[in-house]
Amino acid sequence: MKLKNVLIVVKDIEKSRKYYHDLFGLELIVDNDGNMILTEGLVLQEESYWKQFLKRDVVWNNNSCELYFEESDLESFIEKLENLYPETVYVNRLMTHSWGQKVIRFYDLDGNLIEVGTPV
């Protein structure tokens, strides 16, 4: 068995598709009307479908998981993030862990937690 995808719930799938393309270069593979598969295994699903399947409300900004990306030129990524999405809400701005890895943590447009760090 192998893990194929990670799915996150979003309010506006087109805005989210653009966000993940703008910042991380993820491309659309499949558009199933409310469910998009992007490169690198990320799946975006509209809130209405998720609520229909689970029969429960979505808990936004729940801090129970995180998408992790690596970027060797973290300072350039931060500049791009701040230029394209100046309203970004940060958990922590650029910091360096005791083992030397630089990281930032922030929320996407829908409160999904993202970490971007230098390769370890």
Secondary structure, DSSP 8 states (H G I E B T S, - for coil): -----EEEEES-HHHHHHHHHHHH---EEEE-SSEEEEGGGEEEEEHHHHHHHHSS---TT--S-EEEEE-S-HHHHHHHHHHH-TT--EEEEEEE-TTS-EEEEEE-TTS-EEEEE---
